[in-house]
Amino acid sequence: MSNIPEQLSAAMTIDGALGAAVVDYTSGMTLGTEGGGTALDLETAAAGITDVVRAKIRVIELLGQNDNIEDILVTLTSQYHLLRPIAGGEGLFLYLVLSRDRGNLALARRTLSGIERSLVV
């Protein structure tokens, strides 16, 4: 049984969390979202950021690297966008948006790692 809502709620307890989602990078569609609101449309953001994940995976394949992506960071002037492909998740990634003013990036990365291990889709 899926625990996506519970795990996204856990992600939202991270200091500075503005929104979180589980995203299918083959389609760009979300399997679940938490947070967001009028200032952050998570459905649209997830669909767009999917291209970043696809591009990085493609580069690793083109280089012939036998390695996995732990996470990808996109830094904006007011936000961090943290993308964490789910190991064994067949095309899924965790997407967390943090306020730069209130967020702790190191803590967020560590917490997302735990959420990834606990996630059941």
C-alpha positions in Angstrom: 0.0 0.0 0.0 1.3 3.4 -1.0 2.5 5.8 1.7 3.1 8.8 -0.6 0.9 11.3 1.3 2.6 10.4 4.6 6.1 10.8 3.1 5.3 14.1 1.5 3.9 15.3 4.8 7.2 14.3 6.4 9.1 16.3 3.7 7.0 19.4 4.5 8.3 19.3 8.1 11.7 20.3 6.8 12.5 23.9 7.8 11.7 26.2 4.9 9.8 23.6 2.8 7.5 25.3 0.4 6.3 22.2 -1.5 7.1 18.6 -2.2 6.1 16.0 -4.8 6.7 12.5 -6.1 7.1 12.8 -9.8 7.2 10.3 -12.7 10.0 11.6 -15.0 8.9 9.5 -17.9 5.6 11.5 -18.1 6.3 14.6 -16.0 3.2 13.9 -14.0 3.0 13.9 -10.2 1.9 10.9 -8.1 1.3 13.2 -5.1 2.0 16.8 -4.0 2.0 18.6 -0.7 2.3 22.4 -0.2 2.8 24.8 -3.0 -0.2 27.2 -3.3 -0.7 30.3 -5.4 3.0 31.2 -5.4 4.2 27.7 -6.4 2.2 25.6 -8.8 3.8 22.2 -8.0 2.1 20.4 -11.0 3.6 22.8 -13.5 6.9 23.0 -11.7 7.2 19.2 -11.6 6.4 18.9 -15.3 9.1 21.5 -16.2 11.8 20.2 -13.8 11.4 16.7 -15.2 13.4 17.9 -18.2 16.4 18.6 -15.9 16.2 15.0 -14.5 15.9 13.5 -18.0 18.8 15.5 -19.3 21.1 14.5 -16.5 20.3 10.9 -16.8 20.9 11.1 -20.6 24.3 12.7 -20.1 25.4 10.0 -17.7 24.3 7.4 -20.2 26.0 9.1 -23.1 29.2 9.3 -21.1 28.9 5.6 -20.3 29.2 6.1 -16.6 28.0 3.3 -14.5 26.8 5.5 -11.7 23.6 6.8 -10.1 22.4 10.3 -9.4 22.0 11.0 -5.7 20.4 14.3 -6.1 20.3 17.4 -8.3 20.2 21.0 -7.0 18.8 24.0 -8.8 19.5 27.2 -7.0 17.3 30.2 -7.5 17.8 33.6 -5.8 15.0 32.8 -3.3 14.6 29.0 -3.5 16.4 25.7 -3.7 14.9 23.0 -5.8 16.1 19.6 -4.7 15.5 16.6 -7.0 16.2 13.1 -5.8 15.7 10.1 -8.1 14.2 7.2 -6.2 16.6 4.2 -6.3 14.7 1.3 -7.8 11.7 3.6 -8.3 11.5 3.1 -12.1 11.4 6.6 -13.3 10.3 8.4 -10.1 11.9 11.3 -8.2 11.3 13.3 -5.1 11.0 17.0 -5.6 11.4 19.5 -2.8 11.2 23.2 -3.0 12.9 25.1 -0.1 13.0 28.8 0.9 16.7 29.9 0.8 16.1 32.2 3.7 14.6 29.5 6.0 15.9 26.2 4.6 18.9 24.1 5.6 20.1 22.4 2.5 22.2 19.8 4.3 19.4 18.8 6.6 17.0 18.7 3.6 19.2 16.3 1.7 19.6 14.1 4.7 15.9 14.0 5.4 15.0 13.3 1.7 17.4 10.4 1.8 15.4 8.9 4.7 12.1 9.6 2.9 13.4 7.9 -0.2 14.2 4.7 1.8 10.7 4.8 3.5 8.7 5.5 0.4 6.3 2.9 -0.8 4.6 3.6 -4.2 
